[in-house]
Amino acid sequence: MPKAIWMHKILSFSILLVFVTTCSAQRIALADTKVLRKKEDSLKVLSLQIIQGRTSADRFKADSLFTKIFVRALKVNNSFKYRFDSLFTISKIVPPDSSFKIFTWQMVINDNVIRQHGAIQMRTIDGSLKLFPLIDKSDVTENMEDTVGNNFGWIGAVYYRLVQKEAFSKKYYTLLGYDENNIRSNKKVIEVLTFNNGEPLFGGSYFSFPDNSLNKKFIARFILEFKKNASPRLTYDEDQDMIIYEHLISETGEMGKKYTYIPDGDYEGMKWKNGKWVHIEKVFTFKLEDGQAPVPNPIIDNKGTIDETKLKDNVPADAANDEDETKPPVKEKVTKTKITPTKVKPKSTIH
């Protein structure tokens, strides 16, 4: 057999052996799965007590016990593969590359003090635990918007979405989070997580605003603060490949009081370009002209006469379903609005 073919076979076998070994090492043993399930049962009860505890002392105790048992559970070999699906009050997010998991949750101390807790579990080849605890330092951080910190200087939030991007051969993980700030306001956050020499780093120069923007300044993270009962949208739209959020205004005209901010119906956005989230002031430029607003299709005209031809268009949903229960629902065709960023005089925004 020629030497080249022999060497090729040896190399192929070696690669296959490494692959099989790695896959086997990442499986959870049956005995370990039973241990994790038992711990998860305890964690489920405690995670609910962190939220539902009658007093702050009850919530503190539940949080402390939860943290101890959770760390023990994560120490079980190959726990990275375990989903902890029953922990509904704990946010669990994994990036597309499955390089880590980030767990976050919150604990209400009182109406004005709400603390976030969390941890980053790294995926390891041998299934051992590599964990970075997240220590919320927002209470002692003077300016949260321009602070860059590691896991011991974390600006707390409960994360609900992760967007993975790349630039200059480096990976960037953008986290969208929520913070029940205090009795008067809530916050939503855009946080960029990177890893330097294997260590997590939160924040950095990843946001770009146009030259004519009132918000042209360095910010390490993007923060929307708003009135307690307001609910502005901040999300990542996969079709648009863009972070989209509602523009906020002060309902009382007091620009310095963030707890008066509410959405006004306009949308702003951020597009990833060359390692930065570039601000787009107006995401949707389509507006209805006067007289183009949708109007009802009345069955009875102004004279009180019933137009029977319109009855077929007003069949209740339940009645329509009775005609053919096996017929699948017809999806309405959704027309996407084309994004056409425009440069106009910016409104005062909150960041």
Protein Blocks (a to p, Z undefined) as FASTA:
>chain_A
ZZklmmmmmmmmmmmmmmmmmmmmmpccfklmmmmmmmmmmmmmmmmmmmmomblklmmm
mmmmmmmmmmmmmmpghklmpgolmlmmbccdddfklpaccddddddfblmlccdddddd
dddfklpacddddddfklmpfblmlcccdfklcccdddfbdcdddeehiacddddddddf
blmbccddddddddeehiaceddjfbccdfklcklccdfbdcddddfkbccdddddfklo
pacddddddfklpaklmklgccehiacddddeehiacddfblblcdcdehiaccdddfbd
fkopacfklmmmmccfklmmmmommlccdddddddddddddddddddddZZ
